[in-house]
Amino acid sequence: MDESSSNWFREYLTPNLVQLVEVRQQIFSGRTRFQQVEVVDTFDFGRCLILDGKTQSSEADEYVYHEALVHPALITHPNPVTVFIAGGGEGATLREVLAHNTVNRVVMVDLDGEVVDICRRFLPNHHQGAFDDPRVELHFRDAKEYLETTSDTYDVLIIDLPDPQEEGPASFLYTQSFYSLLRQRLNPDGMVAVQSEPCMTGNLDAFTAISNTLESIFQGVYPYHAMIPSFSFDWGFNLASLGPNPLELTAEEVDRRLEQRGCDSLRSYDGEAHRGLFMLSKNIREALAEETRVITDDDPLVVV
């Protein structure tokens, strides 16, 4: 392959592993107050949002990521009415939350309002008008500061933050103190869903550390994963609960709740998929059991 013959987006997945994706068209490139932002149209994945050189989502498979992030938590909760989203600038996380007819209030807090404006303009297939739903309150500020200055509580918290890169805006939102704050903002039987970095052999450190840090705060923590082709990895998630257990739901019960909630247009998640998300291979289960790191403000998580 002659890399110089076409326009290729080069992304370092690890310091020693590179992914190349051929770009059809550069849609947007610029810098906000907080980060470098690109929207590119690729041949294989459609339009992609890239922040600080890292792919956040693509048109081709964003539904796999966002359905996996949102629906296990909302379906496990018996009646989610109020939801908080940290991050999620593309609007696709918001779109999936709003699919549940039980939800009547969503507070979305994203640090970078410029990114949200860019996504509104250039990624309409992601948000599908979700920002304009009357149930939505949109705030542009630090999610931790917002939660520290409100007494509001929620049924479900969705933490959809970018990678905790060095000097990036998100590192201190993966810590024990932040997760403790999340617990304080939950209603009884509340749930927290956290995007938790890659979940595959050779690149597990962040995933297992996030899970272990959540376990230092929550009694019920349920790690899970989904394959996201545009990320080139199985991607990790964690569901932390004050009560309901996602492993106790049968496939039939998940499908029944989806039908009752009006979530009848999902493409990836259903009752059978719910069961599969929480099935981890032996080596990953062993790595989780052996993890001892607790992420703190003095020792924050940083990925390359």
C-alpha positions as CSV (number, residue, x, y, z in Angstrom):
1,M,0.0,0.0,0.0
2,D,1.4,3.4,-1.0
3,E,0.4,5.6,1.8
4,S,1.5,8.7,-0.1
5,S,-0.9,8.1,-3.1
6,S,-4.0,9.1,-1.1
7,N,-5.1,11.0,1.9
8,W,-4.8,8.8,5.0
9,F,-5.7,9.5,8.6
10,R,-3.0,8.0,10.8
11,E,-4.1,7.2,14.4
12,Y,-1.8,5.8,17.0
13,L,-3.8,3.2,18.9
14,T,-0.8,2.5,21.1
15,P,2.8,3.8,20.8
16,N,3.6,0.8,18.6
17,L,0.3,0.3,16.7
18,V,-1.0,2.6,14.0
19,Q,-4.4,2.5,12.2
20,L,-4.6,4.1,8.7
21,V,-8.0,5.1,7.3
22,E,-8.4,6.5,3.8
23,V,-10.1,9.9,3.8
24,R,-12.5,10.9,1.1
25,Q,-12.9,14.5,2.2
26,Q,-11.8,16.8,5.1
27,I,-15.1,18.3,6.4
28,F,-13.8,20.4,9.2
29,S,-10.5,21.1,11.0
30,G,-9.8,23.6,13.7
31,R,-9.0,24.1,17.3
32,T,-11.3,25.1,20.1
33,R,-10.2,26.4,23.5
34,F,-9.7,22.9,24.7
35,Q,-8.8,20.6,21.9
36,Q,-8.1,19.9,18.2
37,V,-11.2,19.0,16.3
38,E,-11.5,17.3,13.0
39,V,-14.5,15.9,11.1
40,V,-13.5,13.7,8.1
41,D,-15.5,11.7,5.6
42,T,-13.8,8.3,5.2
43,F,-14.5,5.6,2.6
44,D,-15.1,2.8,5.1
45,F,-16.6,4.5,8.2
46,G,-18.4,7.6,6.8
47,R,-18.0,10.8,8.7
48,C,-15.8,10.6,11.8
49,L,-15.3,12.9,14.8
50,I,-11.7,13.1,15.8
51,L,-10.5,14.9,19.0
52,D,-6.8,15.4,19.6
53,G,-6.0,12.8,17.1
54,K,-8.3,10.1,18.5
55,T,-11.4,8.8,16.8
56,Q,-14.5,9.4,18.9
57,S,-17.1,7.9,16.7
58,S,-18.0,7.2,13.1
59,E,-21.3,7.1,11.1
60,A,-20.8,3.5,10.2
61,D,-20.7,2.0,13.7
62,E,-21.4,4.8,16.3
63,Y,-24.8,3.1,17.0
64,V,-22.9,0.0,18.3
65,Y,-20.9,2.2,20.8
66,H,-23.8,4.4,21.8
67,E,-26.4,1.7,22.2
68,A,-23.9,-0.3,24.3
69,L,-23.1,2.7,26.5
70,V,-26.7,3.8,27.1
71,H,-29.2,1.0,27.0
72,P,-27.8,-1.6,29.5
73,A,-28.0,1.1,32.3
74,L,-31.4,2.4,31.3
75,I,-33.0,-1.0,30.7
76,T,-31.6,-2.4,34.0
77,H,-33.1,0.6,35.9
78,P,-36.8,-0.2,36.5
79,N,-38.0,3.3,35.6
80,P,-35.5,5.9,34.5
81,V,-37.0,9.3,34.5
82,T,-34.0,11.7,35.0
83,V,-30.7,11.2,33.3
84,F,-27.4,13.1,33.4
85,I,-24.9,12.9,30.6
86,A,-21.2,14.0,31.0
87,G,-19.7,14.6,27.6
88,G,-21.3,13.1,24.5
89,G,-20.7,16.1,22.2
90,E,-21.9,14.4,19.1
91,G,-25.4,14.1,20.5
92,A,-25.7,10.4,19.8
93,T,-25.7,9.4,23.5
94,L,-28.4,12.0,24.0
95,R,-30.3,10.5,21.1
96,E,-30.3,7.0,22.7
97,V,-31.3,8.3,26.1
98,L,-34.3,10.1,24.6
99,A,-35.5,6.9,22.9
100,H,-36.8,5.8,26.3
101,N,-40.4,7.1,26.8
102,T,-40.0,7.0,30.6
103,V,-37.3,9.8,30.5
104,N,-38.7,13.3,31.0
105,R,-35.5,15.2,31.9
106,V,-32.0,15.0,30.5
107,V,-29.2,17.2,31.7
108,M,-26.2,17.1,29.3
109,V,-23.0,18.8,30.4
110,D,-20.1,19.1,27.9
111,L,-17.0,21.2,28.5
112,D,-16.6,22.3,24.9
113,G,-19.6,24.1,23.4
114,E,-17.7,24.6,20.2
115,V,-17.5,20.8,19.6
116,V,-21.2,20.5,20.1
117,D,-21.8,23.3,17.6
118,I,-19.5,21.6,15.1
119,C,-21.3,18.3,15.6
120,R,-24.7,20.0,15.2
121,R,-23.5,21.3,11.8
122,F,-21.5,18.4,10.4
123,L,-22.8,15.2,12.1
124,P,-26.6,15.3,11.7
125,N,-26.8,11.6,11.4
126,H,-25.3,11.3,14.9
127,H,-27.6,13.6,16.8
128,Q,-30.7,13.4,14.6
129,G,-32.1,16.5,16.2
130,A,-31.7,15.3,19.8
131,F,-30.4,18.7,21.0
132,D,-33.7,20.3,20.2
133,D,-35.8,17.9,22.3
134,P,-37.7,19.9,25.0
135,R,-36.7,17.4,27.6
136,V,-33.0,18.4,27.3
137,E,-31.0,20.9,29.3
138,L,-27.6,21.6,27.7
139,H,-24.8,23.2,29.7
140,F,-21.2,24.0,28.6
141,R,-19.0,23.7,31.6
142,D,-16.9,21.1,33.5
143,A,-19.1,18.2,34.5
144,K,-17.4,17.8,37.9
145,E,-17.9,21.5,38.8
146,Y,-21.5,21.3,37.6
147,L,-22.2,18.3,39.9
148,E,-20.5,19.9,42.8
149,T,-22.7,22.9,42.6
150,T,-26.1,21.2,42.3
151,S,-28.2,19.2,44.7
152,D,-30.1,17.5,41.8
153,T,-30.1,13.8,41.7
154,Y,-30.7,11.4,38.8
155,D,-31.8,7.9,38.1
156,V,-29.0,7.2,35.6
157,L,-25.7,9.0,34.9
158,I,-24.0,8.4,31.6
159,I,-20.2,9.3,31.5
160,D,-19.3,9.6,27.8
161,L,-15.9,11.4,28.0
162,P,-13.0,11.5,25.6
163,D,-9.8,9.6,26.4
164,P,-7.9,10.9,29.4
165,Q,-4.9,12.1,27.4
166,E,-2.1,14.1,29.0
167,E,-3.0,17.8,29.2
168,G,-6.4,16.9,27.8
169,P,-9.7,18.0,29.4
170,A,-10.9,14.7,30.8
171,S,-8.2,13.1,33.0
172,F,-9.7,14.2,36.4
173,L,-13.1,12.8,35.5
174,Y,-11.8,9.2,35.8
175,T,-10.8,9.4,39.4
176,Q,-12.1,8.0,42.7
177,S,-13.2,11.4,43.9
178,F,-15.3,12.0,40.7
179,Y,-16.9,8.5,41.0
180,S,-17.7,9.3,44.6
181,L,-19.4,12.5,43.5
182,L,-21.4,10.5,41.0
183,R,-22.7,8.2,43.7
184,Q,-23.9,11.2,45.7
185,R,-25.9,12.4,42.7
186,L,-27.8,9.1,42.3
187,N,-31.4,8.4,43.4
188,P,-32.0,5.1,45.1
189,D,-31.5,2.2,42.7
190,G,-29.4,4.6,40.5
191,M,-27.1,3.5,37.8
192,V,-23.8,4.9,36.3
193,A,-22.5,3.9,32.9
194,V,-18.9,4.7,32.1
195,Q,-17.0,4.4,28.8
196,S,-13.9,2.7,30.0
197,E,-11.3,2.5,27.2
198,P,-10.0,-0.6,25.2
199,C,-10.9,-4.0,26.5
200,M,-8.4,-6.4,24.8
201,T,-5.2,-8.3,25.6
202,G,-2.2,-6.0,25.6
203,N,-4.3,-2.9,26.1
204,L,-6.3,-3.6,29.3
205,D,-4.6,-1.3,31.9
206,A,-7.1,1.6,31.7
207,F,-10.1,-0.6,31.5
208,T,-9.2,-2.7,34.6
209,A,-8.1,0.4,36.6
210,I,-11.4,2.2,35.9
211,S,-13.4,-0.9,36.9
212,N,-11.3,-1.3,40.1
213,T,-11.7,2.4,41.0
214,L,-15.5,2.2,40.6
215,E,-15.5,-0.9,42.8
216,S,-13.9,1.2,45.6
217,I,-17.1,3.3,45.5
218,F,-19.9,1.1,44.4
219,Q,-20.8,-2.4,45.7
220,G,-22.2,-3.5,42.3
221,V,-19.9,-3.0,39.3
222,Y,-20.4,-4.9,36.1
223,P,-17.7,-4.6,33.4
224,Y,-18.7,-5.3,29.8
225,H,-17.5,-4.7,26.2
226,A,-18.5,-4.3,22.6
227,M,-16.5,-4.5,19.4
228,I,-16.3,-1.1,17.6
229,P,-14.7,-1.6,14.2
230,S,-13.6,2.1,13.7
231,F,-11.7,1.8,17.0
232,S,-10.0,-1.4,15.9
233,F,-10.6,-2.8,19.5
234,D,-13.2,-4.3,21.7
235,W,-14.2,-1.3,23.8
236,G,-14.8,-1.5,27.5
237,F,-17.6,-0.1,29.6
238,N,-18.6,-0.4,33.2
239,L,-22.0,-0.3,34.8
240,A,-22.1,0.7,38.5
241,S,-25.3,0.2,40.4
242,L,-26.8,1.1,43.8
243,G,-29.2,-1.9,43.4
244,P,-30.4,-3.4,40.2
245,N,-28.2,-6.1,38.7
246,P,-28.0,-6.3,34.8
247,L,-26.9,-9.9,35.0
248,E,-30.3,-10.9,36.5
249,L,-32.2,-9.7,33.5
250,T,-33.3,-12.4,31.0
251,A,-33.2,-11.7,27.3
252,E,-37.0,-11.8,27.3
253,E,-37.2,-9.2,30.1
254,V,-34.8,-6.9,28.3
255,D,-36.9,-7.2,25.1
256,R,-40.1,-6.6,27.0
257,R,-38.7,-3.4,28.6
258,L,-37.4,-2.2,25.2
259,E,-40.9,-2.6,23.7
260,Q,-42.6,-0.9,26.6
261,R,-40.2,2.0,26.5
262,G,-40.7,2.6,22.7
263,C,-37.1,1.6,21.9
264,D,-38.1,-0.3,18.7
265,S,-35.6,1.0,16.3
266,L,-32.3,-0.1,17.8
267,R,-29.8,-1.8,15.5
268,S,-27.4,-3.5,17.8
269,Y,-28.8,-3.9,21.3
270,D,-31.6,-6.3,22.3
271,G,-32.1,-9.0,24.9
272,E,-29.7,-11.5,23.4
273,A,-27.0,-8.8,22.9
274,H,-27.4,-7.7,26.5
275,R,-26.3,-11.1,27.7
276,G,-23.4,-11.1,25.3
277,L,-22.1,-7.7,26.3
278,F,-21.3,-9.0,29.9
279,M,-19.6,-12.2,28.8
280,L,-15.8,-11.6,29.2
281,S,-13.1,-14.0,28.3
282,K,-11.1,-15.8,31.0
283,N,-8.0,-13.7,30.6
284,I,-9.9,-10.4,30.9
285,R,-11.8,-11.7,34.0
286,E,-8.4,-12.6,35.5
287,A,-7.0,-9.2,34.7
288,L,-9.9,-7.5,36.4
289,A,-9.5,-9.8,39.5
290,E,-5.8,-9.0,39.7
291,E,-6.1,-5.2,39.3
292,T,-5.1,-3.2,42.4
293,R,-4.8,0.4,41.0
294,V,-7.3,3.0,42.3
295,I,-7.2,6.2,40.1
296,T,-6.9,9.3,42.2
297,D,-6.5,13.0,41.7
298,D,-2.8,12.7,42.7
299,D,-2.3,9.8,40.3
300,P,-4.8,10.4,37.4
301,L,-5.3,8.0,34.5
302,V,-3.4,9.1,31.3
303,V,-3.5,7.2,28.0
304,V,-1.4,7.7,24.9
